[in-house]
Amino acid sequence: MSSEFLTILNEVYPAYLQLPPQWSAQEQQDWLEREAERLSRMTGELTDQLAEQVVADWKRSHGRHPDYLTTVGLLRNAQLSAREQILHTELYEQIPVTEQDEEGPGENLDGLMPEDPGPPPAGTPWHRRWTVPGWLTDPSEELELLIEQQIWPNPAFSTLFRIKAGWLLAARIEDGLPIPASSEEPLARELAQMIYADLRRDGLPEH
């Protein structure tokens, strides 16, 4: 996620906000990279808080635990909400509003928010599809059970890990590729490292 924040920061600076003019180009870029990491960490922490809250609220409202797909939706919404809150409080609200800027900075910066990527181009391989919102394939109930009971069971692997694992394995199945049957297989360990790496990119806890 930090790379996404870095892209946004590079658009905001210097168009809307200024860095100290005495800084060299390298000093400015170093600061932007550190700031992107900070925003990413804050988003990850807030996502955890919001996810716990929305799942608890859902359980209170429905009297039962949400199923897999409902949990995916709740966590997606929590992450998007956290990202929006952090961007507005830590970045967009710092942009001064001028008399000419009647709509406010948030309106003018909507283009910096990621857009729906649309369907993946034909032939896009699984390892490029499983991390892109809009390109994700929800796993079947059978695959969910396989992940939860045999491949990456609780408590060794977190709910967030298993959600991403579902998208990854569903994408592999779509491409006719093998999937592991247990966490002891070399393929399971290899794929687990990909999932851990994606959790880190999103600023989410690995466990």
C-alpha positions in Angstrom: 0.0 0.0 0.0 2.9 2.4 0.6 3.6 2.6 -3.1 0.0 3.7 -3.7 0.4 6.4 -1.1 3.7 7.4 -2.6 2.0 7.9 -6.0 -0.6 10.1 -4.3 2.0 12.1 -2.5 3.9 12.7 -5.6 0.8 14.2 -7.2 -0.1 16.4 -4.2 3.5 17.7 -3.9 4.2 20.3 -5.3 0.9 20.9 -7.0 -1.0 21.5 -3.7 1.5 21.4 -0.9 5.2 22.5 -0.7 8.2 20.9 0.8 11.1 23.0 2.2 12.7 24.7 -0.8 16.2 24.2 0.7 15.8 20.4 0.4 17.5 18.7 -2.4 15.5 16.5 -4.8 16.8 13.4 -3.1 15.9 14.8 0.4 12.4 15.5 -0.9 12.0 12.0 -2.3 13.3 10.4 0.9 10.8 12.4 2.9 7.9 11.4 0.6 8.9 7.7 0.9 9.0 7.9 4.7 5.6 9.7 4.7 4.1 7.0 2.4 5.3 4.4 4.8 3.8 6.3 7.8 0.4 6.7 6.0 0.5 3.0 5.1 1.2 2.0 8.8 -1.6 4.2 10.0 -4.0 2.8 7.5 -3.1 -0.7 8.6 -3.7 0.1 12.3 -7.0 1.8 11.6 -8.1 -1.1 9.3 -7.6 -3.5 12.2 -9.6 -1.3 14.5 -12.5 -0.8 12.1 -12.5 -4.4 11.0 -12.9 -5.7 14.5 -15.7 -3.1 15.1 -17.7 -3.8 12.0 -17.5 -7.6 12.4 -18.6 -7.3 16.0 -21.4 -5.0 15.0 -22.6 -7.5 12.3 -22.6 -10.3 14.8 -24.7 -8.3 17.3 -27.1 -7.4 14.6 -27.5 -10.9 13.1 -26.9 -13.1 16.2 -24.2 -15.2 14.4 -20.8 -15.0 12.8 -20.7 -13.6 9.3 -19.9 -16.1 6.6 -16.7 -16.0 4.5 -18.0 -13.7 1.7 -19.7 -11.4 4.2 -16.4 -11.1 6.2 -14.5 -10.4 3.0 -16.9 -7.5 2.2 -16.8 -6.2 5.8 -13.0 -6.2 5.8 -12.8 -4.6 2.3 -15.1 -1.8 3.5 -13.0 -1.3 6.6 -9.8 -1.0 4.6 -11.3 1.5 2.2 -12.8 3.5 5.0 -9.5 3.5 6.9 -7.6 4.6 3.7 -10.0 7.4 3.1 -9.9 8.7 6.6 -6.1 8.7 6.8 -5.8 10.5 3.4 -8.2 13.2 4.4 -7.0 13.8 7.9 -3.3 13.4 7.2 -3.1 14.9 3.7 -6.1 16.5 2.1 -7.0 18.6 5.1 -3.6 20.1 5.1 -4.2 21.7 1.7 -5.3 25.4 2.1 -8.6 26.3 0.6 -8.6 29.5 -1.5 -11.6 31.6 -2.4 -11.3 30.3 -6.0 -11.4 26.7 -4.7 -15.0 26.7 -3.8 -15.4 23.0 -4.1 -12.6 22.3 -1.6 -9.4 20.3 -2.1 -11.1 16.9 -1.7 -13.2 17.5 -4.8 -10.3 18.4 -6.9 -8.3 15.4 -5.7 -10.9 12.8 -6.5 -8.8 11.8 -9.6 -6.0 10.7 -7.3 -8.2 7.9 -5.9 -7.7 4.6 -7.7 -10.4 3.8 -10.3 -12.1 0.6 -11.1 -9.5 -1.2 -13.3 -12.2 -2.9 -15.3 -11.9 -6.5 -16.5 -8.3 -7.9 -16.7 -6.8 -8.0 -20.2 -7.1 -11.4 -21.8 -4.3 -13.7 -20.8 -3.5 -11.8 -17.5 -1.8 -14.5 -15.3 -3.1 -15.5 -11.9 -0.3 -13.9 -10.0 -1.2 -10.5 -11.4 -5.0 -10.9 -10.9 -5.3 -12.1 -7.3 -4.2 -8.8 -5.7 -6.2 -6.3 -7.9 -9.6 -5.2 -6.7 -12.1 -5.8 -9.4 -10.1 -8.8 -10.7 -10.6 -11.0 -7.6 -12.4 -14.3 -7.8 -14.2 -15.4 -4.7 -13.4 -18.9 -3.7 -16.0 -21.7 -3.6 -17.3 -23.0 -0.2 -15.3 -26.1 -0.8 -12.1 -24.1 -1.3 -12.9 -22.0 1.8 -13.2 -25.2 3.9 -10.0 -26.7 2.4 -8.1 -23.5 3.3 -9.6 -23.2 6.8 -9.3 -26.9 7.8 -6.2 -28.3 5.9 -4.0 -25.7 4.1 -3.8 -22.7 6.4 -5.9 -23.4 9.5 -6.6 -21.1 12.5 -4.9 -20.1 14.7 -1.6 -20.5 12.9 -2.9 -18.3 10.1 -5.1 -15.2 10.5 -8.5 -14.5 9.0 -7.0 -11.8 6.8 -4.4 -14.3 5.6 -7.1 -16.9 4.7 -9.2 -14.3 2.9 -6.2 -13.4 0.7 -5.4 -17.1 0.3 -8.9 -17.7 -1.0 -8.4 -15.1 -3.8 -5.0 -16.5 -4.6 -6.0 -20.1 -4.9 -9.2 -19.2 -6.8 -7.1 -17.4 -9.3 -4.8 -20.4 -9.7 -7.7 -22.8 -10.1 -9.0 -20.5 -12.9 -5.7 -20.9 -14.7 -5.8 -24.7 -14.2 -2.8 -24.7 -11.8 -2.4 -27.0 -8.9 -3.1 -25.9 -5.3 -1.7 -27.5 -2.1 -3.6 -29.9 0.1 -1.8 -29.1 3.3 0.4 -26.4 4.9 3.3 -28.9 4.9 3.6 -29.0 1.1 6.4 -26.9 -0.5 3.8 -25.2 -2.7 1.8 -24.1 0.3 4.9 -22.6 1.9 5.8 -20.8 -1.3 2.3 -19.4 -1.7 2.2 -18.4 1.9 5.2 -16.1 1.4 3.3 -14.4 -1.5 0.3 -13.8 0.9 2.6 -12.5 3.7 4.2 -10.1 1.2 0.8 -8.8 0.0 -0.3 -8.3 3.6 2.8 -6.2 4.2 2.2 -4.2 1.1 -1.3 -3.4 2.3 0.0 -2.4 5.8 -1.9 -5.3 7.4 -0.7 -7.6 10.2 0.7 -10.9 9.1 -0.7 -12.8 12.1 
